[in-house]
Amino acid sequence: MARVCELTGKGRQVGHNVSHANNKTKRTFLPNLQNVTLMSEALGRSVKLRVSTHGLRSVEHNGGLDNWLAKTNEADLSPAARKIKRELAKKAKTAA
């Protein structure tokens, strides 16, 4: 399982551990991923996603999963999130 946020695309970064003697060794910085269940009001169901805490704050700031997916570019989303976004667009099209 890749260590990548399904909503923001945030993944691992590479850097160095730097000792007091300025020796550098490679290390990775992993995102703080959480398994969360988010509610979609438009679809009327909950969705399980693996989201970073930064992504979770962004979803809450934008007013929920539906608004977040509407504003986000499809290229940044995981395949599961893209599927949900397409379902939302289809639902909105039939409602209009």
N, C-alpha and C positions, 0 to 999 in steps of 0.2 A: 504494500500500500504506500503510495507516494505521500510524502509529507508536504502537501500543498493544500491551501485553503480552497474550498470548492466555490466560494463566492468572489474572493478578491484575487486569487491566483498567487497569493503570497507563499513563497517557498523557502527552502533553506538558503543560507548565505555562507560563504567561506571567508575565514579570516585567520588570524594568528593568536596563539597564546604568547604573550610576551613576558619573559621572566625579568627578575631584577637585573640580571646580567645582560639583558636585551637579546637573549636567545629567542628565536621565533620558531614555533611549531604550528603546523596546520591544525585547524579545528573548524567545526561547523556550528553555525547558529541556527537553531531550529525554531520555527514559529510555534506559538502557543496554540495548538489545535485542540478543539473540544468537539465531542460528538453532541450535537444539539438537535432538538426537534422544534422546528419553526412552524407556525400556523399560517396557512394561506387563507385569507378571508374570501377571496374571489373563488377559489377552488373548493372551499369548505372542507379542507382536510389538512392534516399535518404532514410535514416533510422532514425526514432525517438527513442531516448534512454534517460534514466534517468541516468546521469553520474556525478560523482564527479568532481570538478575542477582539482584535482590531476590527475584523469583518463583522462580528456580532454587534459591536458598538455602532458601526456604520449602518447596519440594518435598522437598529433601534432609532438612530438619528433621522433616518429617512422615512420613518413611519411604518415599518413592517417589511416583510419579505416581498410582497407584491410591488410596492413602490420602489424598493431597491432593484428588483429585477427589471422593472420598466425603464429605469434610468441607466442601467449598466450595459456596456457593450458586450455582445455575445462572445467575442474573441477572448474575453477575460474569464469567462465562466467555464466550469467543468461540464462534461456531457450531461450529468444528472441535472444540473442547474439550467442548462440550455433547454432540456426537455420540459422542465417546469415553466420556463419563460414562454416557450411555444404554446403550452397548454393555456397559459394566461392570455396570450394574444388571441388564441382561437376562441376562448370563452368571451373575451371582450368584443370580438368581431360578431359573434352570434347574438350578443346582447344588444348591439347597436343597430 
